[in-house]
């Protein structure tokens, strides 16, 4: 991999309702991503080692997988965006977001676009991700409250039962 092919920086994160087994057509753009907050962990097999009487590690087999995940923090979250990410209700007239009584299951499309470096950018796409978001941080004169977002990749399935990839990385030129 050449130095120019590295993935670095975040230009924006787009989030919205998923489409029919694909990324949704209408996504909300978040450009104020907290510095150093984005992490991506790819899928990982879970394993079991089968022992014999003579050999404690006779055979190791895959028993499943942990899905890919991403975590990041956002500034400048609006009331409408809070409802999309965490549920609850937004009163636009009084500018009040009300938390839901129970935390809902949220499944959304997420597209992470890296900074354009030497004319190149990369998109990391979760067509159908389980999203858990919460306000997190200190409210001080030199700190800002942020929204902590955790994604878990799920397999997108269309109405025609066509399965897509849990997440994709598109390297662009």
C-alpha positions in Angstrom: 0.0 0.0 0.0 1.5 3.3 -1.0 1.5 6.3 1.3 -1.2 7.9 -0.8 -3.6 4.9 -0.3 -3.9 5.3 3.5 -7.3 6.1 5.0 -7.1 9.1 7.3 -9.3 11.9 8.7 -13.0 12.3 8.6 -14.7 14.7 6.2 -18.3 13.9 7.2 -20.6 11.2 8.5 -24.0 10.7 6.9 -26.8 8.9 8.6 -30.4 8.1 7.7 -33.1 5.6 7.2 -32.0 2.5 5.2 -33.3 1.7 1.7 -34.5 -1.7 0.5 -31.4 -3.7 1.4 -29.2 -0.7 0.4 -28.1 2.6 1.9 -31.0 5.0 2.2 -31.5 7.8 -0.4 -31.9 10.6 2.1 -29.1 11.0 4.7 -28.3 13.7 7.2 -24.8 15.1 7.1 -22.7 15.5 10.2 -19.5 17.4 9.7 -18.6 18.2 13.3 -17.0 14.9 14.2 -15.0 15.0 17.5 -11.3 14.8 16.8 -9.8 11.2 17.3 -13.2 9.8 18.2 -13.8 7.5 15.1 -12.8 3.9 15.5 -13.6 1.0 13.2 -13.2 -2.7 14.2 -13.7 -5.2 11.4 -15.5 -8.6 11.8 -13.7 -11.2 13.8 -14.2 -14.9 14.0 -14.9 -16.5 17.3 -13.0 -19.7 17.8 -13.1 -22.9 19.9 -10.1 -25.2 20.3 -10.9 -28.9 20.4 -8.7 -30.9 22.6 -7.9 -34.6 22.6 -6.5 -36.7 25.4 -3.0 -36.3 23.9 -3.1 -32.8 22.5 -4.7 -29.7 24.2 -4.9 -27.8 20.9 -5.7 -30.6 18.4 -8.0 -28.5 16.2 -9.2 -24.9 16.3 -12.5 -24.2 14.5 -14.6 -21.1 13.9 -17.8 -21.0 16.0 -19.3 -17.8 14.8 -18.3 -14.2 14.3 -18.4 -10.8 16.0 -19.7 -8.2 13.6 -17.9 -5.1 12.5 -18.4 -2.0 14.7 -17.7 1.7 14.5 -17.8 4.3 17.3 -17.6 8.1 17.0 -18.7 11.3 18.6 -20.6 14.2 17.1 -21.0 17.8 17.9 -23.8 20.1 16.5 -26.6 17.5 16.9 -30.1 19.1 16.3 -33.4 18.0 17.9 -34.5 16.3 14.7 -31.2 14.4 14.5 -31.5 13.4 18.2 -34.9 11.8 17.4 -33.4 10.0 14.4 -30.5 8.6 16.4 -32.0 8.1 19.9 -35.8 8.3 19.5 -37.9 10.5 21.7 -39.7 13.6 20.5 -38.7 17.0 19.3 -40.8 20.1 19.9 -39.6 22.6 17.3 -41.6 25.5 18.7 -40.2 25.3 22.2 -36.8 23.8 21.1 -37.1 20.8 23.5 -36.0 17.3 22.8 -37.6 14.7 25.1 -35.9 11.4 25.7 -37.9 8.2 25.1 -39.2 6.2 28.1 -37.4 3.1 26.8 -34.4 3.1 24.5 -35.6 2.1 21.0 -33.8 -0.3 18.6 -32.5 2.0 15.8 -31.4 0.6 12.5 -29.9 3.2 10.1 -27.7 3.6 7.1 -24.3 5.2 7.8 -21.7 6.5 5.3 -18.3 7.7 6.7 -16.3 9.8 4.2 -12.6 10.3 4.8 -10.8 13.5 4.2 -9.7 14.0 0.6 -6.0 13.4 0.5 -4.1 13.9 -2.7 -7.4 13.9 -4.6 -8.6 10.6 -3.1 -11.2 9.8 -0.5 -12.7 6.6 0.9 -16.3 5.8 1.9 -17.0 3.3 4.6 -20.6 2.2 4.3 -23.0 0.4 6.7 -26.2 -0.1 4.7 -28.1 -1.4 7.8 -26.5 -0.8 11.2 -27.8 -1.1 14.7 -27.2 2.3 16.2 -26.9 3.2 19.8 -26.5 6.8 20.6 -26.3 8.8 23.9 -25.2 12.2 25.0 -21.8 12.0 26.7 -19.2 14.4 27.9 -18.5 17.3 30.2 -20.2 20.6 30.0 -17.5 23.1 30.8 -16.1 26.4 29.5 -13.4 24.5 27.5 -15.4 21.4 26.6 -18.5 20.5 24.6 -21.2 18.0 25.1 -21.2 15.4 22.3 -23.3 12.6 21.1 -21.6 9.2 21.4 -22.7 6.9 18.6 -22.0 3.1 18.4 -22.7 1.1 15.2 -22.9 -2.6 14.8 -23.0 -3.9 11.2 -26.0 -6.0 10.3 -26.6 -7.8 7.0 -28.9 -5.7 4.8 -31.7 -7.8 3.2 -34.0 -6.5 0.5 -37.7 -7.3 0.1 -36.7 -9.8 -2.6 -34.4 -11.6 0.0 -31.2 -10.4 -1.6 -28.5 -10.0 1.1 -25.8 -7.3 0.9 -22.5 -6.9 2.7 -22.6 -5.9 6.3 -20.2 -3.1 5.5 -18.1 -1.9 2.6 -15.0 0.2 2.1 -14.9 1.9 -1.3 -11.5 3.2 -2.2 -11.9 6.1 -4.6 -9.4 7.7 -7.0 
